[in-house]
Amino acid sequence: MRILFAGTPEFAAAHLRALYASAEHELLAVYTQPDRRAGRGKKLLASPVKQFAEQAGINVEQPVTLKTPEAQQQLAAYNADLLVVVAYGLLLPKAVLDAPARGCVNVPASLLPRWRGAAPVERAIEAGDTESGVTIMQMDEGLDTGPMLLRESFALASDETGDSLRQRLVACGTGALLKVLRQIAQGRAAQQLQDDSEACYANKLDKREAALDFGMPAVALECKIRAFTSALPCYAVFKQQRIKIISASVQHREPGGAARLPGEILSVDKTQMLVACGEGILAVHQLQLPGGKTMTLQALHNGRPDFFRAGDSFARAL
């Protein structure tokens, strides 16, 4: 088939590389978001999708929007059979959805209809889901609401993080995408409607969510830390400083003694720091002090053994 590809981040670039390497279809052009300023120097940086496309000699289009007649006419002029969309980040109007002969397919990093929206990876882990996967779907005008063409799932590990899940979703999604494209080309793709009653909205991550509230159950905090670590590291306030909590676990055996207030440090040693929560105890294993690097409790003990003491408390979330 004659294919257009639309995507922006590394997750999308991995699918583009797989599509290109398969050599089963003709890649007409790649659509990706305009270059963004990033880093301390605020230099313009090309998206991972654009970087690969330029290396591979594929045409690159970077419209600010696809809502204008000019942008829609330009896309239609490619006379594509199909538009493959993976984490593009721009709304596709009906004129764009209807332009390719066989429509548009999307690869959400989610087992639809469970998580629809911007952050399905993080929300699945945060919610304590036991499985995840990818869904190849035929796009319509709704948000991840179109009929499903293929749905592949796998169990989530108890220590699954946002990074590890994304890597597994890439491996799953690239194979599933190529499989569905063959089915579409051969006229064998079967559509299955989603059950809207099972849908949840995966809200975009908000910086305010990174603040840990020790009034919450330890189980919920541990899931949140694993989910957010790479995209939006969680933090707790200690002595008016933001301490990033990089990894933690739930302490199932609570130390004896009087009831403790949420946020109180119960004990600190070379392996972990135990913090009282609204329900249960959180064991912190890795953290990051302001201006420093990620460190274990062993490293903290070696360099600043008295930074945390039993009886000290984290402040309420800002």
N, C-alpha and C positions, 0 to 999 in steps of 0.2 A: 504494500500500500504506500501511497504518498502521504507522509506524516509530518505534521507540525508538532513541536514540543514546547510546552510552556512550564517554566519552573524557575526557582531562584536559589534556595540554599543547597548545602551539601547533600541533604537527603534527596533532593531532586536531581542533582548532578550525578549521583550514583545510578539512578534510573536511566538518565540520558546516556551514560557510558555503556550500560548494559544493552540499551537499544541500539547504539552505534556499533558495538562489538558484534552484535548478532548478525548484522548485515542482511537481515531478512526484509527490510523495508527501506524506502528512500526517505531520508531526512531532508526536508525542504528548507527548514529554517527553525531557529530557536527563539522563543519569546522569553524575556526575562526582565526583571524590574531594573529601572535606571541605576547607574552606579551611585553608591552612597558614600558619604564621608564617614570615616571611622578611624579609630586609633588616636593617639595623642596628637599627631600632626594633622588630624582631620583631612587626610588625603582621600581622594576619590578611589574607591575600590570596586572592582568588578565582582559580580556575584560568582559563586563557584560554577554555576551553569554557563555563564558567559565565558569564563576562563577556559573551560573544556571545549566549548563550541568553537572558540577562536583557534585553539590548538588543532582541532579536527578539521578546520576549514569550513565550518557550517555557518550559513548566514545568521546574523544576530539582529533581532528587532527589540527595541527597548522603549515602547510607548509609555508615556506617563499614565495614560488611561486608554481603555478600549471602548469608551463610550462615544467617541467622536466618529462622525461618518468617514473621515479620512482614515483613521486607524482601522475601522471595520472594512473599508474598501481595500486597503492594503493587504489585510489578512485574507480576504476572500480571493484576491488576485492570485494567491498561491495555488488555488484550485486543489486543495488537499482532500484526501479521502477521510482523514481523521486528525483530530487534535488531541494529543495526550497531555494531560495537566497533572503536575506533581508539585504541590506547595508553591504555586505561582505567586499568590498574594494579591492579585488584582481580580476584581469582579468581572465575570464574563457576561455581557449583555446577551439577550436572546439572539440578536443579529450574529454574534460571534458563535454561539452555540449551534446555530442553524447553518453556518457557512460551510463546514466540511461535509462532504457527501454522506459520511457515516456518523456525523456528530462528534461529540467530545467524550473522552473517558477520563476519569480521575482516579488517583491512587491515594486515598486517605490513609494515614498511619493509624488506622482504627478498625475495629470490628464493628462495622455499621450494623444496626443503627445506634449502638451503645454510646459512642462519643462522636458528636458532630461539632465542628468548629475548629478554632485556632490551635488549641494545645491538647490534642488527644493523648499524646505520650505521657505528659506530666499528670493529666487528670486521671488516667487509668491507674497509675502507681499510687497517686495521692489517695484515691478512693479505696485502695486495697484490693483491686481486681485480681483475680487469679489467672486470667488469660488475656491475651491481646492478639493482634494479627493485622492483616491488611484486607481491604475490600477493593476490588476493581469495580467501578460503577459507571454507568452511563449518566452523564451530567444532564440535569434539568435546571430550571431557574431557581430552585431552592438551594439551601445550604446543606450539601451532602445528603440530599433527599432522593436522588435518582435511583432507578432500579439497579440491583446488584448483578454483576456478571460473574464474579468469582469471589469467594470468601475463604481465606485460609487463616487458621488460628494455631496458637501454641500456648503452653502453660508459662506463666511468669514465675521466675525464680524468687525465693524469699528475700534475696538481697538485690533484686533488680533495681537498676538506676535508670535515669533518663537516658544517659549515654549508652548503656548496655542494651536497653530496649530499642533505641534507634538503630543500632548496628544489626540487631536481629530482624528488625522490620525491613531494613534495606535488603538483607539476604532473602527474606520471604517475598518482598514486594517486587523485586526485579524479575524473579522467576515467574511470579504470578502474572505480571504485566505481559511478558513475552508470550505466555500461554494464552492469555485472552486475545492478544493481537492476532495470533494464528487462528483462533476460533472465529474472530470477526472477519478476517480475510477469507476464510472458507465458508462463511455464512452459517456457522454452527453455534454462535454465542447465544446463550439462553439467559433471559432476564428474570429476576425475582424481585418483587416489590418489597420494600422495607416495611416493618411494623413500626409506625410512628410512636406507638405507645411505649416502646422500649427505648426511645431516644433520650439522651442527656446532652446538654450543651457544654462543650469544652471551652470555657472562657479563656481568653488570652491572659497570660500571666501578668499580674500587676505587682509592681515593686513593693507595695505595701504588704503583700502576702508573704514576703520573705521574713518578716518579723515573727519569731516564734512566741507563742503564748503558752506558757507552761501550765496555764489553767486547763488546757486541753489534755485528753488522755495521751499517755506516752506512746501508745500504738499509733495514734493519728499523727503525732509529731514525727515519729520514725519514718512513716510512709511519706510524709511531706518532704523531709530532708532528702530521702533517696530520689524522690521525683524531681526536686528543684535543683539539686546540687550543681549541675553544669550550666543550666539556663539562668538560674536566679538563686544563688546560694543563700540558704537560710541563715539568720543571725539572731543572737540574743544580746541584750544590753547588760554589760557588767562594768561597774565603776565608770559609767557614762561613756563607755566604749562599745562599739559594735563588734562582737566576737562571732565570726562565721563558724557555724557548726557543719562540718563537712561529712562526717559519718557518725552514726549512733545506732544503738540497738535498744530493745526493751529489756529491762532488768526484771526477770520474772520472780526472782527471790528478793523480797524487800528486806532491808536491814531492820532490826528491831528498834524499839524506842518510841518516843512520843510522836504524835502526828506532826507532820511537817507541812509548811506552807508551800504552794506551788512556786518553783523557781529556786528553792533552797538547795544548796549544795550539801549532799549528805556525806560524801566521802570523795577523796581524790587519791589515786595512786599512779603507778607508772603505766597502767594499762587502760584505765577508764576513770571518768568522773561521773558520779551518780547524782542526778538532779531530780528532785521531787516534782511530780506533775499533778494535775487535777485528778488523775486516776493512773496509778502505776508510777514507775520510775524509769527515766531515760538515762542510759549509759552512753556518754559521749566518748568517742574513740579518736577522732581527728577534728582539729579545729584550725582556725586561722586568726591570728591577732592582727589588729590594724597595721597595715604597711608591711606585714610579714608574709611568709609562705605557709602553705598547708603543713601542719606538723602533727605527729602523734602525741599522746599524753607522755610517752617516754621522752620524746625530744623536749617537750615543755618542761618536764621535771628536771632534765639535765641542765637546761638553760635558765629557767625561772621557776624553781621548785615551790616558791611561796606565792605565785601569782593567784592561784585559787586556793581557798582554804575551806574545810568543812565548816558549815555554819554561815558562810557568806551566801548571798542570794543574788540571782539575776533580777534585774528590774522588770517591771511590767512592760510588755511590748509597746513600742512607740507607735 
